[in-house]
Amino acid sequence: MKIVIAPDKFKGSLTGIEFCNAVEEGVKAVLTNVEVVKLPLADGGDGTIEVVDFYLKGTFVEVIVSGPFFQPVKAHYLYSETSKVACIEMAEAAGIKLLNPEQLDCKNATTLGVGELLLDAINKGAKDIILGIGGSATNDCGIGMAKALGYRFLDKNNQEVKPIGTNLSQIKTIDASNVCGRLFDVSIDVACDVKNPLYGKNGAAHVYAKQKGATTGDIKLLDKGLRDFSKVVDAIFHIDSQSVEGAGAAGGMGIASNVFLKGILKPGIELIKNLADFDNAIEGADWIITGEGKLDNQTLSGKTVQGVLASAKAKNIKLAAFCGSNDLDEKTLDNCGIDYTDAIMQYTESIEDAMAHSYNYIKEMAIKFAKSKARLLVK
């Protein structure tokens, strides 16, 4: 009998790998004749790098880079000398996680450190880079990142502008004559799970800047900057940046990755599934057990569980979902193809208790699942 365990993390309480271990303990406490395959997943946000390491078995590299406000910060990325693959999380250098809430000010924040991480990985010899762009504190359309790699952004007086969001409207031309020569020898896949355009009511500033410390006035300023800068980008690179799906991700890092890095924007879950050789690894499974902190409508919009569900459906494998809480009704669950669900909040009324003891709850849920499905699982 074969059970695949393929979760996302439970943010703040349980990593994907810990979830796998808890479910394995629970299942094996009931079933002895069972093959358990652990395939932790992620969708490109915070924590993706630990999941990538599960498959790459690389080394974490520590670098001092520029933080969101140009201050030195310690950042890490994963590098495999064997495969020449690096995994970089934008949030390590330009993330909300580096700041206290009162420090958030995306109009004055920069992605410079992200470019410094990319440059370090390229200098190490990376041939393939996975770049996760979740959790950013920035709205500079990636000009900081690009500056670190040799691009220069010039105003009407041919002077270089400081690479922050508030200066985007000042940029009149882009000098690419000193860009790192090895940049385009590297294949860069960008984990991007949103489809927002660059500017407008659904763009980077209007949708995301408020949670990064922007006032109403800041949002108008940033949106105008993205509009103005897009005209420069479109003229120089002969594209229509507003039509690029995901251009507005991470304060414009979506379009920046595409234009300045020649990166390919892909759903994060698909990148990780490919790395895990997921569709081959689940072959012959009786059940896949997936999970995330909360099952809701966002779950069905390109997140980890949706990615697992797509693979399970394609191979006619039953899917169980363990979660912290569940906001989906039975009809929705049936329609999307989730065959079994359980939630920690069914066993406790305290979120604090749920988060503090999530490992034990998941293990008990796995025991309950195994007992209820024993006749189906044991042949």
C-alpha positions as CSV (number, residue, x, y, z in Angstrom):
1,M,0.0,0.0,0.0
2,K,1.3,3.4,-0.9
3,I,0.5,6.8,0.7
4,V,2.2,10.0,-0.5
5,I,2.4,12.9,2.0
6,A,2.6,16.2,0.1
7,P,1.8,19.3,2.2
8,D,2.7,23.0,2.3
9,K,3.8,24.4,5.6
10,F,1.5,25.5,8.4
11,K,2.8,29.1,8.7
12,G,4.1,29.8,12.1
13,S,3.6,26.4,13.5
14,L,4.7,23.5,11.3
15,T,7.1,23.0,8.4
16,G,6.1,20.8,5.5
17,I,8.7,18.3,6.5
18,E,7.4,18.2,10.1
19,F,3.9,17.6,8.7
20,C,5.2,14.7,6.7
21,N,6.8,13.2,9.8
22,A,3.7,13.6,11.9
23,V,1.5,12.0,9.3
24,E,4.0,9.1,8.8
25,E,4.0,8.5,12.6
26,G,0.2,8.4,12.7
27,V,-0.3,6.2,9.7
28,K,2.4,3.7,10.7
29,A,0.9,3.5,14.2
30,V,-2.2,1.9,12.6
31,L,-0.9,0.3,9.3
32,T,2.2,-1.9,9.2
33,N,2.1,-2.9,5.5
34,V,2.3,0.6,4.0
35,E,4.8,2.5,1.9
36,V,5.0,6.1,2.8
37,V,6.6,8.6,0.4
38,K,7.3,12.1,1.8
39,L,7.2,14.9,-0.7
40,P,7.0,18.3,1.1
41,L,6.0,21.1,-1.2
42,A,5.8,24.9,-1.3
43,D,4.4,27.6,-3.6
44,G,7.3,30.0,-3.8
45,G,6.7,32.0,-0.6
46,D,8.6,32.1,2.6
47,G,9.9,28.6,3.5
48,T,10.3,27.5,-0.1
49,I,14.1,27.3,0.3
50,E,13.9,24.6,3.0
51,V,11.7,22.5,0.8
52,V,14.1,22.9,-2.2
53,D,16.9,21.8,0.1
54,F,15.0,18.6,0.9
55,Y,15.4,17.6,-2.8
56,L,18.7,19.3,-3.7
57,K,20.7,18.5,-0.6
58,G,22.7,21.7,-1.1
59,T,24.6,24.1,1.1
60,F,23.3,27.3,2.6
61,V,25.4,30.3,1.7
62,E,25.5,33.3,4.0
63,V,26.1,36.7,2.4
64,I,26.0,40.3,3.8
65,V,23.7,42.2,1.4
66,S,21.7,45.4,1.3
67,G,18.5,45.2,3.3
68,P,15.2,47.0,2.4
69,F,16.6,50.4,3.4
70,F,20.2,49.8,2.2
71,Q,21.3,48.6,5.7
72,P,23.5,45.5,5.9
73,V,21.7,42.3,6.5
74,K,22.7,38.6,6.7
75,A,20.9,36.7,4.0
76,H,21.1,33.1,3.0
77,Y,20.5,31.2,-0.2
78,L,20.8,27.5,-1.1
79,Y,23.4,26.2,-3.6
80,S,24.1,22.8,-4.9
81,E,27.7,22.5,-6.2
82,T,26.7,19.1,-7.8
83,S,23.8,20.3,-9.9
84,K,24.8,24.0,-10.1
85,V,21.3,25.0,-8.9
86,A,20.7,27.9,-6.6
87,C,17.5,28.8,-4.8
88,I,17.1,32.4,-3.7
89,E,14.2,33.9,-1.7
90,M,13.6,37.6,-2.3
91,A,12.4,38.0,1.2
92,E,15.9,37.2,2.6
93,A,17.1,40.6,1.4
94,A,13.9,42.6,0.8
95,G,11.3,41.0,2.9
96,I,8.6,42.1,5.3
97,K,10.0,39.6,7.7
98,L,13.1,41.8,8.1
99,L,11.1,44.8,9.4
100,N,8.9,45.7,12.3
101,P,5.4,46.8,11.3
102,E,6.1,50.4,12.0
103,Q,9.2,50.3,9.7
104,L,7.3,49.3,6.6
105,D,7.6,52.0,3.9
106,C,7.7,50.4,0.5
107,K,8.0,53.7,-1.4
108,N,11.5,54.1,0.1
109,A,12.5,50.4,0.1
110,T,14.8,48.7,-2.4
111,T,15.4,45.3,-3.9
112,L,19.2,46.0,-4.2
113,G,20.1,43.1,-1.9
114,V,18.1,40.6,-4.1
115,G,20.4,41.5,-7.0
116,E,23.4,41.1,-4.8
117,L,22.3,37.6,-3.9
118,L,21.8,36.7,-7.5
119,L,25.2,38.0,-8.4
120,D,26.8,36.0,-5.6
121,A,25.2,32.8,-6.9
122,I,26.2,33.5,-10.4
123,N,29.8,34.1,-9.3
124,K,29.6,30.8,-7.4
125,G,28.9,29.1,-10.7
126,A,25.2,28.6,-10.6
127,K,23.7,27.6,-14.0
128,D,20.1,27.4,-12.9
129,I,18.4,29.7,-10.3
130,I,15.0,29.4,-8.7
131,L,14.0,32.8,-7.5
132,G,11.0,33.1,-5.1
133,I,9.5,36.5,-5.0
134,G,7.0,36.2,-2.1
135,G,7.0,38.2,1.0
136,S,8.5,41.4,-0.3
137,A,8.5,44.8,1.5
138,T,9.2,46.7,-1.7
139,N,7.6,48.5,-4.7
140,D,10.6,49.5,-6.7
141,C,9.8,47.5,-9.8
142,G,13.0,45.6,-9.3
143,I,15.3,48.5,-10.2
144,G,17.4,47.9,-7.1
145,M,17.9,44.2,-8.1
146,A,18.8,45.3,-11.6
147,K,21.2,47.9,-10.4
148,A,23.2,45.3,-8.5
149,L,23.6,43.4,-11.7
150,G,24.9,46.4,-13.6
151,Y,21.9,48.2,-15.0
152,R,21.8,52.0,-14.6
153,F,18.6,54.0,-14.3
154,L,19.0,57.6,-15.4
155,D,17.0,60.7,-15.1
156,K,16.5,63.6,-17.5
157,N,19.9,64.9,-16.6
158,N,21.6,61.6,-17.2
159,Q,22.1,61.1,-13.5
160,E,21.6,57.8,-11.8
161,V,18.6,57.7,-9.6
162,K,18.4,56.0,-6.2
163,P,16.7,52.6,-6.8
164,I,13.5,53.0,-4.7
165,G,9.9,53.2,-5.7
166,T,9.4,56.8,-5.1
167,N,11.9,57.6,-7.9
168,L,10.4,55.5,-10.7
169,S,8.8,58.5,-12.5
170,Q,12.2,60.2,-12.7
171,I,13.7,57.4,-14.8
172,K,14.0,58.4,-18.5
173,T,16.4,55.8,-19.8
174,I,18.1,52.6,-18.9
175,D,21.8,51.9,-19.5
176,A,22.5,48.2,-19.9
177,S,26.1,48.5,-21.2
178,N,27.7,47.2,-17.9
179,V,25.4,44.4,-17.1
180,C,27.0,41.3,-15.6
181,G,28.3,39.3,-18.6
182,R,27.4,35.9,-17.1
183,L,23.8,36.9,-16.3
184,F,22.3,35.5,-19.5
185,D,24.2,32.3,-19.3
186,V,22.1,31.4,-16.4
187,S,18.5,30.0,-16.6
188,I,16.3,31.7,-14.1
189,D,12.8,30.4,-13.1
190,V,10.8,32.8,-11.0
191,A,8.2,31.4,-8.6
192,C,5.2,33.7,-9.1
193,D,1.8,32.9,-7.9
194,V,-0.1,36.1,-8.6
195,K,-1.4,37.3,-11.9
196,N,-1.7,41.0,-11.2
197,P,-0.8,43.5,-13.9
198,L,1.9,46.1,-13.2
199,Y,-0.3,49.1,-12.5
200,G,-3.9,50.1,-12.2
201,K,-6.6,49.1,-9.8
202,N,-5.4,45.5,-9.8
203,G,-1.7,46.4,-10.0
204,A,1.2,46.2,-7.6
205,A,0.6,49.4,-5.7
206,H,-3.2,49.4,-5.4
207,V,-3.4,45.7,-4.3
208,Y,-0.3,45.2,-2.2
209,A,1.3,48.5,-1.2
210,K,-1.0,49.2,1.8
211,Q,0.2,46.0,3.6
212,K,3.8,47.2,3.0
213,G,3.2,50.5,4.8
214,A,2.0,52.7,2.0
215,T,-0.5,55.5,2.6
216,T,-3.3,56.4,0.2
217,G,-1.0,59.2,-1.2
218,D,1.9,56.7,-1.4
219,I,-0.2,54.3,-3.4
220,K,-1.1,57.0,-6.0
221,L,2.6,58.0,-6.2
222,L,3.8,54.4,-6.7
223,D,1.1,53.6,-9.2
224,K,2.0,56.6,-11.3
225,G,5.7,55.6,-11.0
226,L,4.9,52.1,-12.3
227,R,2.9,53.6,-15.2
228,D,5.7,56.0,-16.1
229,F,8.5,53.5,-15.8
230,S,6.6,50.9,-17.8
231,K,6.7,53.3,-20.8
232,V,10.5,53.4,-20.6
233,V,10.7,49.7,-20.2
234,D,8.3,49.1,-23.1
235,A,10.2,51.4,-25.4
236,I,13.6,49.9,-24.7
237,F,12.7,46.2,-24.5
238,H,10.0,46.3,-27.1
239,I,7.3,44.7,-24.9
240,D,3.9,45.6,-23.5
241,S,4.7,45.2,-19.8
242,Q,1.1,45.7,-18.7
243,S,0.0,42.6,-20.6
244,V,2.5,40.3,-18.9
245,E,0.7,38.1,-16.4
246,G,2.2,38.5,-13.0
247,A,4.0,41.7,-13.9
248,G,2.8,43.4,-10.7
249,A,4.0,40.6,-8.4
250,A,6.2,41.7,-5.5
251,G,6.0,45.4,-6.2
252,G,6.9,44.9,-9.9
253,M,9.5,42.2,-9.5
254,G,7.4,40.1,-11.8
255,I,8.1,42.3,-14.8
256,A,11.6,43.1,-13.6
257,S,12.6,39.4,-13.4
258,N,11.2,38.9,-16.9
259,V,12.9,41.9,-18.5
260,F,16.1,42.4,-16.6
261,L,16.9,38.7,-15.9
262,K,15.2,37.1,-18.9
263,G,13.5,35.0,-16.2
264,I,10.4,32.8,-16.8
265,L,7.5,33.4,-14.4
266,K,6.0,30.1,-13.3
267,P,3.6,29.1,-10.5
268,G,5.8,28.2,-7.5
269,I,4.0,24.9,-6.9
270,E,4.8,23.8,-10.4
271,L,8.5,24.6,-10.0
272,I,8.7,22.6,-6.7
273,K,6.7,19.7,-8.2
274,N,9.1,19.5,-11.1
275,L,12.1,19.5,-8.7
276,A,10.5,16.7,-6.7
277,D,9.6,14.7,-9.9
278,F,6.2,14.7,-8.3
279,D,4.1,13.1,-11.0
280,N,6.4,10.2,-11.3
281,A,6.8,9.8,-7.5
282,I,3.1,9.5,-6.9
283,E,2.6,6.8,-9.5
284,G,0.7,3.9,-8.0
285,A,-0.3,5.7,-4.8
286,D,-3.6,4.8,-3.1
287,W,-3.9,8.2,-1.3
288,I,-2.2,11.5,-1.3
289,I,-2.4,13.4,2.0
290,T,-1.8,17.1,1.6
291,G,-2.3,20.0,3.9
292,E,-1.9,23.7,4.6
293,G,-2.8,26.1,7.5
294,K,-6.2,27.1,6.1
295,L,-8.4,25.6,3.4
296,D,-10.3,28.5,1.8
297,N,-11.1,29.9,-1.7
298,Q,-7.4,30.9,-2.1
299,T,-6.5,27.2,-1.8
300,L,-8.1,26.6,-5.2
301,S,-6.2,29.5,-6.9
302,G,-2.8,28.2,-7.6
303,K,-1.6,27.3,-4.2
304,T,0.0,24.0,-3.1
305,V,-3.1,22.0,-2.4
306,Q,-4.5,23.0,-5.9
307,G,-1.2,21.8,-7.5
308,V,-1.4,18.5,-5.6
309,L,-5.1,18.1,-6.6
310,A,-4.3,18.5,-10.3
311,S,-1.8,15.7,-10.2
312,A,-4.0,13.5,-8.1
313,K,-6.9,13.9,-10.5
314,A,-4.7,13.2,-13.5
315,K,-3.8,9.8,-12.0
316,N,-7.1,9.1,-10.3
317,I,-5.6,9.0,-6.8
318,K,-7.7,9.9,-3.8
319,L,-6.8,13.0,-1.9
320,A,-7.0,13.8,1.8
321,A,-6.4,17.3,3.1
322,F,-5.4,18.0,6.7
323,C,-5.5,21.6,7.7
324,G,-5.5,24.0,10.6
325,S,-9.0,25.3,9.7
326,N,-11.4,24.7,6.9
327,D,-13.6,27.4,5.4
328,L,-14.8,25.3,2.4
329,D,-18.2,23.6,2.5
330,E,-18.7,19.9,1.6
331,K,-20.2,20.8,-1.8
332,T,-17.1,22.8,-2.7
333,L,-14.8,20.1,-1.5
334,D,-16.7,17.4,-3.5
335,N,-16.7,19.6,-6.6
336,C,-12.9,20.2,-6.5
337,G,-12.1,16.5,-5.8
338,I,-11.0,16.5,-2.2
339,D,-12.1,13.1,-0.8
340,Y,-11.3,13.5,2.9
341,T,-10.7,16.5,5.2
342,D,-9.9,17.1,8.8
343,A,-9.0,20.3,10.6
344,I,-7.1,21.0,13.9
345,M,-9.7,23.6,14.9
346,Q,-12.3,20.8,15.1
347,Y,-10.4,19.5,18.2
348,T,-9.6,22.8,20.0
349,E,-11.2,26.2,20.3
350,S,-7.8,27.9,21.0
351,I,-5.7,29.1,18.1
352,E,-2.8,29.3,20.5
353,D,-3.2,25.6,21.4
354,A,-3.6,24.6,17.8
355,M,-0.4,26.3,16.8
356,A,1.6,25.2,19.8
357,H,0.6,21.5,19.4
358,S,0.0,21.2,15.7
359,Y,2.4,18.3,15.3
360,N,0.4,16.2,17.8
361,Y,-2.9,17.2,16.3
362,I,-1.7,16.2,12.8
363,K,-0.4,12.9,14.1
364,E,-3.8,12.1,15.8
365,M,-5.6,13.1,12.6
366,A,-3.4,10.7,10.6
367,I,-4.3,7.9,13.1
368,K,-8.0,8.7,12.7
369,F,-7.6,8.7,8.9
370,A,-5.7,5.4,8.8
371,K,-8.3,3.7,11.0
372,S,-11.2,5.0,8.9
373,K,-9.6,4.0,5.7
374,A,-7.9,0.8,6.8
375,R,-10.0,-1.5,4.7
376,L,-9.3,0.5,1.6
377,L,-5.6,0.8,2.3
378,V,-4.8,-2.8,3.3
379,K,-5.0,-5.3,0.5
